[in-house]
Each structure stands twice: as structure tokens, then as C-alpha cells.
Amino acid sequence: MSIDISAFTEKYVKKKKEFEIDKMFKALVRLKGSDLHLKVDRPPIVRIKGELQELNRAPIDDEEMTRVIIAIMDERNRRILNETGGADFSHQCEVDGENWRFRVNVLNQMGHLGMVARRINNFIPDLEKLFLPPSLYEQCKHSQGMVLLAGVTGSGKSTTIASMLNYVNRHYRKHILTLEDPIEFLFTEEKCLINQREIGQDVVDFSIGMKHAVREDPDVMLVGEMRDRETFETAIHAAETGHLVFGTIHASTAPSTIGRILDLFPATMHKAIRSALAFNMKCIVAQKLLPSCMEGVQRVPTVEIMIFNATVRKLLLEEKDAKLSDAIRIGITEGMQDFTMSLKELVFSKMIDRATAFEVAPNVESLKMALKGIEVKEPGIL
């Protein structure tokens, strides 16, 4: 059941730049945390180096929770919260003379309001400084097609995709158009013309934004998240008509992303969707963030890369998805890699320790063999 917040709206909405909740956001920034969690009857909780830690203060009660959250919400998001039980938006505040942005989700849980906020870096890190495989640079150079970043929440997808777009911004004279909910990284134009549109503020929804986008002369497009059939259909249409489309999707591996996409459509459309993917998808990158053992580096990404070469396209069209993992392993010379290869390189480079690698390895025995330098021969896949 959604909570009726209308009685609190006039009382708590304040037209000023400094909000009560900003004290918690400031603590998050100063502690170099990534996320802020607010739950009734618990003190504020921050995630630092991947672990949750309580702030040293009293628990939050219902009255304080409502007061601090409603104050930073506009009328639209208050309406969405009442109607759906949750709302997403961005918030910013000044910390030690520097403006910081946060991606905020407000939720109802067991009759109480709650909030989770992700700190967004003020700068977009260079692609070269994210410890990512060099083959990702090549995915920024396509003139058309689709590149998807897959991963769970908090896997670093947004940072990677922003860095890829900024690589385009630094090297090419193109028009970049983004559709985001909400806008996260703010780009500074270098060689590119960049327009950023926020869902709900600049355009009603992703579907309408995508329909507008193809008439706005973009060369490169970012669709914040492929979350439904209509969004994906319009995005793949944009790729088919000569645009380079970047997007994110919730999936755990590159091969499993195919099934995640097909699940958006009825079975009668799967053959057509497979064909559209085979001829327009350039690459699927799956990513996870791991705690680093390098000094001065909190987390590093482990990355799986599936490039749509002739073998991958053939397997996709023939519905042999189970063999896509084998295609990745034999495609190393084309810039592909699976999570086992990635973890091996991270251990050898002393970016993560062996315990961390084994904890997240999809196949522990395969990783043990890889670390010993034993090459596993792959069976024929065609």
C-alpha cells in the first residue's frame, strides 16, 4: 500500500538550496562512500569500499524520514511516489565548495518511507584510467549499431558508458544525445555537440524520447536503460537507421543478455529480434566491481566482452545460445574475454587478491587452471 504524503507536502517542502538531508549527503562524500541508505529505526547507513557502515547518530524515525525526503522531491516525483510506491530523481548539494550529484530512489517498505542514493562522481574518468580492456576503445569508433553494458545495480555500468561517450567527445566531431532517468554524469563539450535529456523533466518517457531522437540528427545516442519492449524496439530501430546507440541492461553475463532481451518480447517475435541483434549489435559488455588490493584504488572492474563477429552472429541466428560462452573464449584475438580470463589478468596484475577472484569466479576450477597457466582446449562450436 502506498503512503499518502499529501498531508506532509506543504509542511516540509522548502524553497531553499540547503536541505536538512544534505548533512547526510555531505557525510557520504567526506567518507568517500558510494551509497547512502535511509531506513526507519536505523541510523543512516553508507557503503564504503563495498561494505555497509552505520553513521554515528540516532536512528531515523518516521517523522524525520518524511520530513527530509519530501523536502527534496518536486511535485511530479511526489505524485509518482504516491501512485507507484517509488520514485527516481537526481539531487545535488555543495560539499566543501564543490557541487555533488546523487541518483536517488525513494521507496515504500512495510508502511514506511525509505531512500537509497548513489553518489555520482563530479568528473568523468578517462576510459584509459578505469582498468578496462583496450578492446573497449574500438567499440567507441563504430559509425552505427548498438553497444550494451550489462550488469547488476552498482556494477559500474554508468561510469563505463559515460567514459566511452567521453572518449567519443574527445576524439570525434559528432552530435551525442542522451536520454536518462535521471541524468547522472554531466558532460563538458570538447569536440562533440552534446544534448542531455532527463525523463520526466525534458520528455515524458523513454519511448517518446526515442521517437523524438531520430529526428534530432544524433550520431551517437545513450539510452539510460533498456527496461521494456518499446524502448528496446525504438533503440534497435535507431541502430538500424545509421546511429550508434549505447545502452545499459540488467543481466549478469554477456551471453545471458540475449535471453534477457528476448524475454521482453513474445515468442512469436524472437526470430525477428535475433535477426535484428545479429545484424545491428556490435558488442555486449558485462561488468562487475570488485574490491581492489591496489593502494589508492577502492574497486576495479572484472569484464566480459562478447563482440558480434561471424561466429557469434551465426550462433545467435541458429538459436545456439548455450555455445556463446565458447565463442567468447576462442575470440580472444578479436578482443573478447570471459570473466575467467578477466579475473586471471586482475590477479596477475595484483589488482585483486586470489580470494576475491575465487569468490566471484563463475567456474572456480577453470580459474584455478588458468592461474596455473593450463590452457583449456575448447570443443568445436559450429
Summary of the structure (lengths in Angstrom):
residues: 382
radius of gyration: 21.9
end to end distance: 52.2
largest distance: 68.1
contacts: 1203
relative contact order: 0.09
helix: 38%
strand: 25%
